[in-house]
Amino acid sequence: METFIKAVITVFFIGLVVGGIVLFSVFLIVPADKLARVEKGDTSGNKNAPNISQFNEQSVIDKIKLLFGSQLSGGTQQPQQQVIPSSSGTVNNQSVSSGYNPRVRISGLIQKSDVPVGAIELVDSAAGFTPKMFEVKTGSAVVIAFSSSDSGSHLIAFENPELADVSVGVGPGQLRALSFIAPKAGEYAFRCAVPGHATRGEVGIMTVR
């Protein structure tokens, strides 16, 4: 009887050892092998196995930077250059080159006291532009001080494609300066590009002589 009990106990412990080895193989060795294959990019053994390369931390950071740019890098937007006319036919000390280039410069919001001497003060409202017509000399540096005198926003734009970049917008009560080199002689129509504003009379003519 004693011998039988010893035999049962021995078999029991052998079973525990064998069971432990089996469990170790299933839960440690097999997952480790799968993980090694995933790290190498081999997911053929399991269609649902994750590809670790898809979760590259640097890749995610680069995508976020691409979306938000300088907001994440700590950069700040450069202030817009102040518009200053010159009697020598230049804008901000840049001479007029052969071949037309409007060399547009747009200021940030300014006060009336900041408007350069000789600037064309152009006011827009629901009643239209004031003045509706003005003259400039071809090749000269033109400065327009553009403002809104009503509760609406306005955007000056020229019809001629050569002057497509000569445009600036203002909100209610705001004032900004726009500088450019005058094109060749002719008449150049301008308008408020806010939808519906031109049809109610917000149009004008710049004559270049």
C-alpha positions in Angstrom: 0.0 0.0 0.0 2.8 2.4 0.9 4.5 1.6 -2.4 1.3 2.4 -4.4 1.0 5.8 -2.7 4.6 6.6 -3.5 4.0 5.6 -7.1 0.9 7.9 -7.4 2.8 10.8 -5.9 5.7 10.3 -8.3 3.4 10.2 -11.3 1.6 13.3 -10.0 4.8 15.3 -9.8 6.0 14.1 -13.2 2.7 15.3 -14.6 3.2 18.7 -13.1 6.6 19.0 -14.6 5.4 18.0 -18.0 2.5 20.3 -17.8 4.7 23.2 -16.8 7.0 22.6 -19.8 4.0 22.5 -22.2 2.5 25.7 -20.8 5.9 27.4 -21.0 6.2 26.4 -24.7 2.7 27.6 -25.5 2.7 31.0 -23.7 6.3 32.0 -24.0 8.2 30.3 -26.8 5.5 30.6 -29.5 4.6 34.3 -28.9 8.3 35.2 -28.8 8.7 33.5 -32.2 5.7 35.4 -33.6 7.0 38.7 -32.2 10.4 38.1 -33.8 8.8 37.5 -37.2 6.6 40.6 -36.8 9.7 42.7 -36.0 11.3 41.4 -39.2 8.1 42.3 -41.2 7.0 38.7 -41.6 3.3 38.5 -41.0 2.6 35.5 -43.3 1.8 33.2 -40.4 -1.0 35.5 -39.2 -3.0 37.7 -41.4 -4.1 39.8 -38.4 -0.6 40.2 -37.0 0.4 43.9 -36.5 3.2 45.4 -38.5 5.3 47.3 -36.0 6.6 49.6 -38.8 3.2 51.1 -39.0 3.5 52.5 -35.5 6.9 54.3 -36.0 6.8 57.1 -33.5 9.0 59.4 -35.6 6.7 58.9 -38.6 3.7 60.0 -36.5 5.6 63.1 -35.3 6.6 64.0 -38.8 3.0 63.8 -40.0 1.8 66.1 -37.2 4.5 68.6 -38.0 3.5 68.5 -41.6 -0.1 69.4 -40.6 0.7 72.1 -38.0 4.1 73.4 -39.2 5.6 76.1 -37.1 3.0 75.8 -34.4 4.8 72.7 -33.2 8.4 73.8 -34.0 8.0 76.9 -31.9 8.3 79.2 -35.0 6.4 82.4 -35.3 5.1 84.0 -38.4 7.3 86.8 -39.7 5.7 90.2 -39.5 4.7 91.7 -42.8 7.1 94.3 -44.3 6.1 97.9 -43.9 5.2 99.6 -47.2 7.3 102.7 -47.9 7.0 104.6 -51.3 10.0 106.2 -52.9 10.2 109.0 -55.3 13.1 107.2 -57.2 10.7 104.7 -58.7 11.4 102.0 -56.3 9.5 100.0 -53.7 11.4 99.3 -50.5 14.7 100.2 -52.3 14.1 97.7 -55.1 14.6 99.2 -58.5 12.3 98.6 -61.5 13.6 95.8 -63.7 13.0 95.3 -67.4 9.8 93.4 -67.9 6.8 94.2 -65.7 6.8 92.9 -62.2 4.3 94.6 -59.8 6.5 93.8 -56.7 3.6 93.8 -54.4 4.1 94.6 -50.7 1.3 94.5 -48.1 1.4 95.9 -44.6 -0.2 94.7 -41.5 -3.0 96.7 -39.9 -1.9 100.3 -39.5 -3.2 103.6 -38.1 -4.0 106.7 -40.2 -0.9 108.4 -38.9 1.2 105.6 -40.4 0.0 106.3 -44.0 3.0 107.4 -46.1 3.0 110.8 -47.6 1.7 110.7 -51.2 -0.3 107.5 -50.7 -3.7 107.2 -52.4 -6.2 106.9 -49.6 -8.9 104.6 -51.0 -12.0 104.0 -48.8 -14.6 101.3 -49.5 -18.2 100.9 -48.2 -21.6 99.8 -49.4 -21.8 103.1 -51.2 -18.7 102.3 -53.3 -15.1 103.4 -53.5 -13.9 106.9 -52.6 -12.4 108.0 -54.9 -13.7 105.9 -57.7 -10.9 107.0 -60.1 -7.3 107.9 -59.6 -4.2 108.4 -61.8 -0.6 107.1 -61.4 2.5 107.3 -63.6 3.8 104.2 -65.3 6.8 102.6 -63.6 6.2 104.6 -60.4 5.9 103.2 -56.9 2.2 103.3 -56.0 0.9 103.1 -52.4 -2.7 102.6 -51.7 -4.0 103.1 -48.1 -7.1 100.9 -48.2 -9.8 101.0 -45.5 -13.4 100.1 -44.8 -15.7 102.8 -43.5 -18.7 100.7 -42.8 -19.5 97.5 -40.8 -18.5 95.2 -43.7 -15.3 93.6 -44.9 -13.9 94.6 -48.3 -11.3 93.2 -50.7 -9.8 95.3 -53.5 -8.8 93.4 -56.7 -7.9 94.4 -60.2 -9.5 92.8 -63.3 -6.2 92.7 -65.3 -4.3 89.4 -64.8 -1.0 91.3 -64.6 -2.3 92.8 -61.4 -3.7 89.6 -59.9 -1.4 89.9 -56.9 -2.3 93.6 -56.2 -5.0 92.8 -53.7 -5.7 93.4 -50.0 -8.6 92.9 -47.7 -9.8 94.8 -44.6 -12.4 94.3 -42.0 -14.7 97.0 -40.5 -12.8 100.1 -39.5 -9.4 98.5 -40.5 -6.7 100.2 -42.6 -3.9 98.5 -44.5 -1.3 99.7 -47.1 -0.7 98.1 -50.5 2.4 99.0 -52.5 3.3 98.0 -56.1 4.9 99.2 -59.3 2.5 100.8 -61.8 2.1 98.9 -65.1 2.2 100.3 -68.6 -0.1 103.1 -69.7 -3.8 102.3 -69.8 -7.0 102.0 -67.8 -7.2 99.3 -65.1 -10.6 98.4 -63.6 -10.7 97.4 -59.9 -13.6 96.1 -57.8 -14.4 94.8 -54.4 -14.0 91.0 -54.7 -16.4 90.2 -51.8 -19.3 88.4 -53.5 -22.1 90.8 -54.4 -20.2 94.0 -53.6 -19.2 94.8 -57.2 -22.7 94.5 -58.5 -23.9 97.1 -56.0 -21.4 99.6 -57.3 -18.1 98.9 -55.5 -16.0 99.4 -58.7 -13.4 101.9 -59.9 -10.7 102.7 -62.5 -7.0 103.3 -62.1 -5.6 105.3 -65.0 -1.8 104.9 -65.7 -0.2 107.6 -67.9 
